[in-house]
Amino acid sequence: MRFVIIGAVAAGTSAAAKARRNSEDAEIIIYEKDSFISYSGCGMPYYIGGEVESADELTPRDPAFFKSKYHVDIFTRHEVLSISPDRKVLTVKNLSTGEVFTDRYDKLVISTGAHAVVPPMKGVDGANVFTLRNISDMNRIKSFIDQARPKSAAIIGTGFIGLEVCENLKRLGIDITLIEKLPQVTPGLDRDMAVYVKEHLEKNNVAVLTGVSAAEITGSGVVLSDGGTIDAELVLISTGVRPNTELAVSAGIELGVTGAIRVNAKMQTNLPDIYACGDCIEQFHAVTGKPVYRPLGSTANKTGRIAGDNISGGNLTFRGILGTGIFQIFGMTVAQTGLSEREARELGYDVAVCHNIKPNKPEYLGGKEMVIKGVADKSSGRLLGAQIVGFDGVDKRIDVFVTAITYQAKAEDLFHLDLAYAPPFSTAKDPVMYTGMILDNAIQRGRLLITAEKLNSLMQSGEPYTLIDARTQAQFEKDHMPAAQNIPHAELRSAAENLDKETVTVTYCNKGVTGNAAQNILINKGFKKVYNLSGGHKQFCKMIEEKES
């Protein structure tokens, strides 16, 4: 059998390695049009910023390595020009010599990856304008920084890569302006979590412009859609990627609804003996079962392994993704998995949402606060998604949520997890467990939550409501919400006799715990509809500050 793979980064080389493990007899050939193979694309921002000292650390394997270890022949600087599925023949061009030749395959794997999206605007071809998709892009950016010594930079787009480059350019002493056409940074997060990221960026002296787009790039800056200008000697366009599908389409391979190659669970395309994997394919969401396009290195490696297994007699199948992502920005860790609240509502779910603000471990051992947003389906109790911003222990918690959502856990199940506990690592009731408790109380036990956004709408609606600040008088006097009356938790039992039990009542404290205690008192005293403010006064203030800015 002759296996030919197009593309030699994460997915292609994973496919080749797995196929070789299954078969010693097969011929395995990879064609790669770039000069670099099997590199760590996610490490590129850190080389630009100097944290990774040598580019060689990101490209540890070359064709000789694969030939020696796997007996796989990799031909770099070779572009596959066309596929003839009926004859199982490829047309290939050697980009170094210009020679064009044909090759045959018994089974073919397409792992052509994706390319950076470049918006149509004047100046995108300037010498100071870059995208960051491969090692060649990385080297061009590094060379420009070393030679031109820019003092200012603009980054268009605020996804993971853009923010990681932001941190690394800032490390080099470059002033940064972020430009995001949406009304928030980090488009994958809900707005009520993105506010923490924006605040943190601004605390680290990064200028953040939202709700505005770049209209033109010049040699010295960016002209904005609102007519403003910003100084930028270096411009990075980080507005997402699109799958490389031209070769596949020309061969008659079908695309999915997202515009990426449609494959089944075994990575098979619609054409016999042709498979696809990596950033060029469409995935499906493990919660909804619906097609999605979320290119990530981890998914590329996984789908490459599955493709390699199936071309060589195996039967591995793909089980979907949750869109899990994590990145670090100036010490803050930002993570998400599953459906956001926005996505869940758009899909028709009736959701329960909570904001849980807890330290990652006891404060007496240096615990640092994290904010966890949990999203669950009210009708079934099933956990749908989670987002976390914090400084320590975020990665640990997001992976627990990933596992729980993957196995279709309900919010109530989180409390029953036997998670590892000792003071250097966690609190006795881990923040993950607390999130489950809060959601379960809202879904099954009548302890309803109201988000800051919905409370703000209630306050503007003119409808009657009672807003109770359950904190101490000193905390209330320092800062409180408009129309709130201060009834400290310790005094609420007696004061409740003078309140209207029929009126919608909202309780709050700093972060939500005492607000919940006040809510319990009122419910047990017969109040008809009592909400606790999700995330408390802290979350409300974050949202109001964002609206005013």
Residue pairs with C-beta under 8 A, 6 or more apart in sequence:
1 23
1 25
1 26
1 27
1 106
1 107
1 312
2 26
2 27
2 29
2 104
2 105
2 106
2 107
3 16
3 19
3 26
3 27
3 28
3 29
3 105
3 106
3 107
3 108
3 109
3 311
3 312
4 29
4 30
4 31
4 90
4 103
4 104
4 105
4 107
4 108
4 109
5 12
5 15
5 16
5 28
5 29
5 30
5 31
5 108
5 109
5 111
6 12
6 30
6 31
6 80
6 90
6 108
6 109
6 110
6 111
6 112
6 247
7 30
7 31
7 32
7 110
7 111
7 112
7 113
7 278
7 280
8 30
8 31
8 32
8 34
8 37
8 38
8 74
8 76
8 111
9 32
9 37
9 38
9 39
9 41
9 111
9 113
9 278
9 300
10 38
10 41
10 278
10 297
10 300
10 301
10 304
11 111
11 113
11 277
11 278
11 279
11 300
11 301
11 303
11 304
11 307
12 30
12 32
12 109
12 111
12 277
12 278
12 304
13 30
13 37
13 38
13 61
13 66
13 74
13 304
14 277
14 300
14 301
14 302
14 304
14 305
14 308
15 109
15 111
15 275
15 277
15 304
15 305
15 307
15 308
15 311
16 28
16 30
16 66
16 70
16 72
16 308
17 70
17 72
17 305
17 308
18 304
18 305
18 307
18 308
18 309
18 312
18 314
19 26
19 28
19 308
19 309
19 311
19 312
20 26
20 28
20 70
20 71
20 72
22 308
22 309
22 312
22 313
22 314
23 312
23 313
26 312
27 73
28 70
28 71
28 72
28 73
29 72
29 73
29 74
29 75
29 103
30 37
30 66
30 72
30 73
30 74
30 75
31 75
31 78
31 79
31 80
31 90
31 92
32 74
32 75
32 76
32 77
32 78
33 76
33 77
33 78
33 79
33 80
33 95
34 76
34 77
34 134
34 135
34 136
35 76
35 77
35 135
35 136
36 59
36 76
36 134
36 135
36 136
37 59
37 61
37 62
37 63
37 66
37 74
37 76
38 59
38 60
38 61
38 66
39 58
39 59
39 134
39 135
40 57
40 58
40 59
40 297
41 133
41 134
41 297
42 297
43 52
43 57
43 58
44 58
44 132
44 135
44 137
44 138
45 132
45 161
45 164
45 165
45 167
45 168
46 52
46 164
46 168
47 54
47 55
47 57
47 58
47 138
47 142
48 132
48 138
48 141
48 142
48 145
48 165
48 168
48 169
49 165
49 167
49 168
49 169
49 171
49 172
50 168
50 171
50 172
51 168
51 171
52 58
55 135
55 138
55 139
55 142
58 135
58 138
59 135
63 73
63 74
63 75
63 76
66 72
66 73
66 74
67 73
67 74
75 94
77 94
77 95
77 96
78 92
78 93
78 94
78 95
79 92
79 93
79 95
80 90
80 91
80 92
80 247
81 91
81 92
81 93
81 100
81 247
82 90
82 91
82 247
82 250
82 251
83 89
83 90
83 108
83 247
83 248
83 250
83 251
83 274
84 90
84 91
84 251
85 251
85 252
85 271
85 272
85 274
87 104
88 104
88 105
88 106
88 108
88 273
89 102
89 103
89 104
89 105
90 102
90 103
90 104
90 105
90 108
91 100
91 101
91 102
92 100
92 101
92 102
92 103
93 99
93 100
94 100
94 101
105 273
106 273
107 273
107 274
107 275
107 311
108 273
108 274
108 275
109 267
109 274
109 275
109 276
109 277
109 307
109 308
109 311
110 247
110 248
110 253
110 261
110 269
110 274
110 275
110 276
110 277
110 280
111 276
111 277
111 278
111 280
111 300
111 304
111 307
112 243
112 244
112 245
112 247
112 248
112 278
112 280
113 243
113 244
113 278
113 279
113 280
114 133
114 241
114 242
114 243
114 244
114 279
114 280
114 295
115 133
115 241
115 242
115 244
116 131
116 132
116 133
116 137
116 237
116 238
116 239
116 240
116 241
117 237
117 239
117 240
117 241
117 242
118 124
118 131
118 237
118 239
119 156
119 213
119 214
119 237
119 239
121 214
121 215
121 216
121 217
122 215
122 216
122 217
123 129
123 216
123 217
123 218
124 217
124 237
126 217
126 218
126 219
126 235
127 144
127 219
128 144
128 148
128 150
128 217
128 219
128 232
128 233
128 234
128 235
129 217
129 235
129 236
129 237
130 137
130 140
130 141
130 144
130 234
130 235
130 236
130 237
131 137
131 236
131 237
131 238
132 138
132 141
132 161
132 165
132 236
132 238
133 241
141 234
141 236
144 150
144 234
145 172
145 174
145 234
148 233
148 234
150 174
150 233
150 234
151 173
151 174
151 175
151 233
152 174
152 175
152 176
152 177
152 221
152 231
152 232
152 233
152 234
153 169
153 174
153 175
153 176
153 177
153 232
153 233
153 234
153 235
153 236
154 176
154 177
154 178
154 179
154 214
154 221
154 222
154 230
154 232
154 234
154 235
154 236
155 162
155 165
155 166
155 169
155 176
155 177
155 178
155 179
155 235
155 236
155 238
156 162
156 179
156 213
156 214
156 222
156 235
156 236
156 237
156 238
156 239
157 179
157 180
157 237
157 238
157 239
157 240
158 178
158 180
158 185
158 186
158 187
158 208
158 238
159 186
159 187
159 188
159 238
159 239
159 240
160 325
160 327
161 238
162 178
162 236
162 238
163 178
163 185
163 186
163 197
163 201
163 327
163 329
164 327
164 328
164 329
165 236
165 238
166 176
166 178
166 201
166 206
166 329
167 328
167 329
167 330
169 176
169 234
170 176
170 204
170 205
170 206
170 330
174 234
175 205
175 207
175 231
176 206
176 207
177 206
177 207
177 208
177 209
177 222
177 230
177 232
178 185
178 201
178 206
178 207
178 208
178 209
179 209
179 212
179 213
179 214
179 222
179 224
179 230
180 187
180 208
180 209
180 210
180 211
180 212
181 211
181 212
181 213
181 225
182 210
182 211
183 191
183 210
183 211
184 191
184 194
184 195
184 198
184 210
184 546
185 194
185 197
185 198
185 201
185 208
185 210
186 193
186 194
186 197
186 334
188 323
188 325
188 336
188 340
189 197
189 334
189 336
189 340
189 387
190 340
190 341
190 342
190 373
190 387
191 543
191 546
192 355
192 373
192 451
192 452
192 453
192 535
192 539
192 542
192 543
193 371
193 373
193 387
193 389
195 542
195 543
195 545
195 546
196 332
196 371
196 389
196 542
197 329
197 332
197 334
197 389
198 208
198 210
198 546
199 542
199 545
200 329
200 330
200 332
200 389
201 208
201 329
201 330
202 208
203 330
204 330
207 230
209 224
209 230
212 224
212 225
212 226
212 228
213 224
213 225
214 222
214 223
214 224
214 225
215 223
215 224
215 225
216 222
216 223
217 223
217 232
217 235
220 231
220 232
220 233
221 229
221 230
221 231
221 232
222 229
222 230
222 232
222 235
223 229
224 230
241 279
241 295
242 259
243 259
243 260
243 261
243 279
243 280
243 281
243 293
243 295
244 279
244 280
245 253
245 255
245 259
245 260
245 261
245 280
248 255
248 261
248 269
248 276
248 280
249 255
251 271
251 274
252 270
252 271
253 261
253 269
253 270
253 271
253 274
253 276
254 261
254 262
254 269
254 270
255 261
255 262
255 282
256 262
256 282
256 291
257 282
257 291
258 282
258 291
258 292
258 293
259 293
260 280
260 281
260 282
260 293
261 269
261 276
261 280
261 281
261 282
262 269
262 270
262 281
262 282
262 291
263 269
263 275
263 276
263 277
263 281
263 282
265 317
265 318
265 319
266 275
266 306
266 307
266 310
266 315
266 316
266 317
266 318
267 275
267 276
267 277
267 281
267 303
267 306
267 307
267 310
267 318
268 274
268 275
268 310
269 275
269 276
275 307
275 310
275 311
276 307
277 300
277 303
277 304
277 306
277 307
278 295
278 300
278 303
278 304
279 295
279 300
281 303
282 291
282 292
282 293
283 291
283 292
283 293
283 294
283 299
283 303
283 318
283 320
283 321
284 290
284 291
284 292
284 318
284 320
284 321
285 291
285 292
285 320
285 321
285 322
285 323
285 339
286 319
286 320
286 321
286 322
286 405
286 406
287 322
287 338
287 339
287 384
287 385
287 405
288 339
288 347
289 320
290 347
292 321
292 323
294 321
294 323
296 321
296 324
296 325
298 324
299 321
302 318
303 318
305 316
306 316
306 317
306 318
309 315
309 316
310 316
319 406
322 337
322 338
322 385
322 402
322 405
322 406
323 336
323 337
323 338
324 335
324 336
324 337
324 338
324 398
324 402
325 335
325 336
325 337
326 333
326 334
326 335
326 336
326 394
326 395
326 398
327 333
327 334
327 335
328 334
331 391
332 389
332 390
332 391
333 388
333 389
333 390
333 391
333 392
333 394
333 395
334 388
334 389
334 394
335 387
335 388
335 389
335 394
335 395
335 397
335 398
336 385
336 386
336 387
336 388
336 398
337 385
337 386
337 398
337 401
337 402
337 405
338 375
338 383
338 384
338 385
338 386
338 401
338 402
338 405
339 347
339 349
339 375
339 384
339 385
340 375
340 385
340 387
341 351
341 353
341 373
341 375
341 385
343 385
344 351
344 375
344 377
344 384
344 385
345 351
349 377
349 378
349 384
350 377
350 378
350 379
351 375
351 376
351 377
351 378
351 384
352 375
352 376
352 377
352 378
352 411
352 439
352 442
352 443
352 449
353 373
353 374
353 375
353 449
353 451
353 534
354 373
354 374
354 435
354 438
354 439
354 442
354 449
354 534
354 535
355 371
355 372
355 373
355 451
355 512
355 534
355 535
355 539
356 371
356 372
356 373
356 374
356 431
356 434
356 435
356 438
356 512
356 535
357 369
357 370
357 371
357 372
357 511
357 512
357 535
357 536
357 538
357 539
358 369
358 370
358 372
358 427
358 431
358 434
359 367
359 368
359 369
359 370
359 427
359 431
360 367
360 368
360 369
360 370
360 390
360 391
360 392
360 393
360 394
360 397
360 426
360 427
360 431
361 367
361 392
361 393
361 423
361 424
361 425
361 426
361 427
362 423
362 427
364 423
365 423
365 424
367 392
367 427
368 390
368 391
368 392
369 390
369 391
370 388
370 389
370 390
370 391
370 392
370 393
370 394
370 397
370 431
371 388
371 389
371 390
371 535
371 539
372 386
372 387
372 388
372 397
372 431
372 432
372 434
372 435
373 386
373 387
373 388
374 383
374 385
374 386
374 401
374 411
374 435
374 436
374 438
374 439
375 383
375 384
375 385
375 386
376 382
376 383
376 384
376 410
376 411
376 439
376 443
377 384
378 443
380 410
381 410
381 411
381 412
381 440
381 443
381 444
382 408
382 409
382 410
382 411
383 401
383 404
383 405
383 409
383 410
383 411
383 413
383 414
383 436
383 439
384 405
385 405
386 398
386 401
386 405
386 435
388 394
388 397
388 398
393 425
393 426
397 430
397 431
397 432
400 417
400 419
400 432
401 432
404 413
404 414
404 417
410 440
411 435
411 436
411 439
411 440
411 443
412 436
412 439
412 440
412 443
412 444
413 436
414 432
414 433
414 435
414 436
414 437
414 439
414 440
415 433
415 436
415 437
415 440
417 430
417 432
417 433
417 436
419 426
419 430
419 432
419 433
420 426
421 427
421 428
421 430
429 437
438 449
438 512
438 516
441 447
441 516
442 448
442 449
446 523
447 516
447 519
447 520
447 523
447 532
448 529
448 530
448 531
448 532
449 531
449 532
449 533
449 534
450 458
450 506
450 531
450 532
450 533
450 534
451 534
451 535
451 539
452 533
452 534
452 535
452 539
452 540
452 542
452 543
452 544
453 543
455 506
455 531
455 533
455 540
456 540
456 543
456 544
456 547
458 465
458 504
458 506
459 465
459 467
459 481
459 482
459 483
463 504
464 503
464 504
465 503
465 504
465 505
465 506
466 485
466 499
466 500
466 503
466 504
466 505
466 506
467 481
467 483
467 484
467 485
467 505
467 506
467 508
468 484
468 485
468 487
468 492
468 505
468 506
468 507
468 508
468 518
469 475
469 476
469 480
469 481
469 484
469 485
469 486
469 487
469 508
469 509
469 537
470 487
470 488
470 489
470 492
470 507
470 508
470 509
470 514
470 515
470 517
470 518
471 486
471 488
471 489
471 509
471 510
471 514
471 537
472 488
473 486
473 488
475 510
476 484
476 486
479 537
479 541
480 486
480 537
481 508
481 537
481 540
484 508
487 495
487 518
489 509
489 514
489 517
489 518
489 521
492 518
492 521
492 522
493 521
493 525
496 521
496 522
496 525
496 527
499 505
499 522
499 527
501 525
501 526
501 527
501 528
502 528
504 529
504 531
505 522
505 527
505 529
505 530
505 531
506 530
506 531
506 532
506 533
507 515
507 516
507 518
507 519
507 522
507 530
507 531
507 532
507 533
508 515
508 532
508 533
508 536
508 537
508 540
509 515
509 518
509 536
509 537
510 536
510 537
510 538
511 535
511 536
511 537
511 538
511 539
512 532
512 533
512 534
512 535
512 536
512 539
513 536
515 532
515 533
515 536
516 532
518 532
519 530
519 531
519 532
522 530
523 530
533 539
533 540
